[in-house]
Amino acid sequence: MNLNTIYNTHQYNYLLTNEIWQKADFYAIETNSSFWNKAIVITLSKEEATTNIEALIYLLQKQTKALAIWEEHWNTTTPTVFQFIEFFIAQRGFINTIGKKVSTKLFYKNYSETISNIIAKPTFEFTKNDNREVYFNLLDQNTIINVICFDDYWHEHNYLIETKTNWILYHWSSANY
């Protein structure tokens, strides 16, 4: 999956105006630990997006809306997919613009380790759409079909995950970076 290819086509412009992003759920798993910081997990039912490109655009739109980035840059206007992805790349939303398929087993091992370290901290907090919730595991290894890795570094993870029922965007970064 290549973000450069996605933004060079006009066929996806309608995705940013059809409000599907509102059906995605935004989870924050965070602590005030300067290393473990915060993980973001955004989920969207596969009933809402049929391809990984559609899912990625909706999930990134949800992320920019939930983090108030959208309003800061576009306010009430809607960018084209070209403008949206170009902005995302320029802001280094992902370090790499080309996502590569990776082992689900290896991904899940790294994901579980990161999440376990966050929830082990005394200041751990879990929210869904900005509302505090009791923590539950958001991802079952047995339901994972595909994992596309954009970034897997010591200080940042960015993955698009396909499960049997959902598309998931997973982001984690250290506050030390």
Secondary structure, DSSP 8 states (H G I E B T S, - for coil): -BHHHHHT-STTGGGGTS-GGGGSEEEEEE-S-TTT-EEEEEEEETTT-SSHHHHHHHHHHHHHHHTTHHHHHHTT----HHHHHHHHHHTTSSS-SB-EE--HHHHHHHHHHHHHHHHTSTT-EEEETTEE--------GGGEEEEEEEEE-SSEEEEEEEESSEEEEEEEE-TT-
